[in-house]
Amino acid sequence: MSSVAASSNVLKSEKVWMDGGLIKWQDANVHVMTHALHYGLGVFEGIRAYKTKDGRLAVFRLREHIRRLLDSAHICMLKINYSEDALVEACCSLLREQLHQFKDGAYLRPIAFMGDGAMGLGATNPTRVAITAWDWAAYLGEKGLKHGIRAKVSSFTRMHVNVNMVRGKITGQYVNSILAKREAVMAGYDEAVLLDISGFVAEASGENVFCVGRHGAVRTPSLSSPILRGITRDTVIRLLKDMGREVQEVSFTRDALYIAAEVFFTGTAAEVTPVVEVDNRTVGTGTPGDITKAVQDLYFRVVRGHEPKYADWLTYI
Ligand code: PMP
């Protein structure tokens, strides 16, 4: 069985921030008539906080995540009654209150969704907003982070840009990712790669995709393809450029992954995960490549506060 099973081991915390304040974990409930539960109108984020070199906890690119949450809500016309600053502070207060549990790191999950009241697709009920935090180990497993994972191109396609709003991180859209992920895991792989409707590589079920050619050029699908504008993608592009690497944001086909020297996935949960096999073809040497390892190493140094150059990306608690 894949390492995926281990990553779903959710540990709860004492408090949840909900609709304006901190409440007990067990009180953070919603009614079964919650509109979003029926129709999927919700927006969310996944954010990580890391223990930094001086022992303090810092949230990585918190403001960018909250901005994307607000953008997602704007796309869906879901009205959030909290400002960017208020939501940033809400995330910080949740961690501050529970530092005893989260001193070594945390995963934060802000979510805003249409609450209960009226039913039917035309309803506009008040939006509920909640932020939870828990300990979430490496999403694709520690082994995956170190030695790489096996991916499979999915039979499910990333939706056309007029079907899903690709700039939004919208709850209902994740059924597509769940179908792809389950298919891949049940076939014995760790993760799914979804193609767009023209057959070009789009993204993984919850990660962006990078490949490195034989001559060291790094490629990732452009933002005009149906992909989430990953914050880790953006981070990694910046780090690679600062390392002197060229990064091309272009379309490429699935077989470009087969013949790549290196492939890796990026995401807040998955961090920088090497991919050593795609559709039963060994990628490169079948072990994490040098560029992947170098950027992964730098990524972990940055999020843990070892690189002053990128200190602006950290919000200390
Ligand atoms: N694509 C999808 C579909 C995702 O769910 C995620 C995770 N949020 C990503 C890419 C990576 O985005 P980020 O680096 O901002 O976490």
Boltz pocket constraint, residues with backbone or C-beta under 6 A from the ligand:
constraints:
  - pocket:
      binder: B
      contacts: [[A, 46], [A, 169], [A, 177], [A, 203], [A, 204], [A, 205], [A, 206], [A, 207], [A, 208], [A, 227], [A, 228], [A, 229], [A, 230], [A, 231], [A, 232], [A, 233], [A, 266], [A, 267], [A, 268], [A, 269]]
      max_distance: 6.0
